[in-house]
Amino acid sequence: MDAIFKALADPTRRSLLDELFRQDGQTLSALEHRFAITRFAVMKHLKQLEEAGLVVTRRQGREKLHFLNPVPIRLVHDRWVSKYTGPWAAALSDLKSRLETPMQKVFEIYIRTTPERLWEAITDREIRSKYNFGAEVTSDWTPGSRFEMSHPKAPELLGEGEILEVDPPRRLVQSMVALWSDAVKSEGTSRVTWEIEPVGDSCRLTVTHDHLREGANDELYGGWPMILSGLKTWLETGELLTTPGSLRYS
């Protein structure tokens, strides 16, 4: 939390986050041209944002792209804001709710657990429902197998897809067709990649949601900060985290 608050204390770093909010996945050169400071200064600010987990980078050919990671901000909200303003306020404070070019979204979080326990939490039907808004995910988790997402109070499937890659407890790739609302049913197939990396007594979990059409409905990816915050809370404390998503079928 200290690193997050320190990173957010600087107005230039907040402006960088605003710029990535406006257009995600930008290069250093693109960001540099939008600020009246040196390239080196922009690099330093980006490095501090990356160290705080607020920015995640990905290589694409020769370019290094910078993505806004809203998960730490979600954790700040859940720890310091929601208990004062009420659960309804979370619907107003999702930092990534309306993005112009959501072709690829990257979310990163650190969880104090083992890779094996984290993998179990991702693939176990009962555990998954505890942080995935009550939705259950069923599959035999082998390449080429079907995956379905359902909820006891929903009349139809909430999602479906195919398991593309399985490398426990490190990497899981799946396609996904969202079915939970009329607004997302026409969006077609996207892809979700889970990557687990042990770091000391913790794990870094990176979720990449891509193969999204330009201008895709943000219902497809807007719930990830709540899901990952709930996953972290359950694994580290055994408690359930109340979010707007978890209240949907309550």
Secondary structure, DSSP 8 states (H G I E B T S, - for coil): -HHHHHHHTSHHHHHHHHHHHHS-SB-HHHHHTTSSS-HHHHHHHHHHHHHTTSEEEEEETTEEEEEE--HHHHHHIIIIIHHHH-GGGGGG--TTSS-S--SEEEEEEEESS-HHHHHHHHH-HHHHHHHTTT-EEE---STT-EEEEE-TT-SS-SEEEEEEEEETTTEEEEEEEE-SSHHHHTT-EEEEEEEEEEETTEEEEEEEEE---TT--GGGTTTHHHHHHHHHHHHHHS-----TTTTTT-
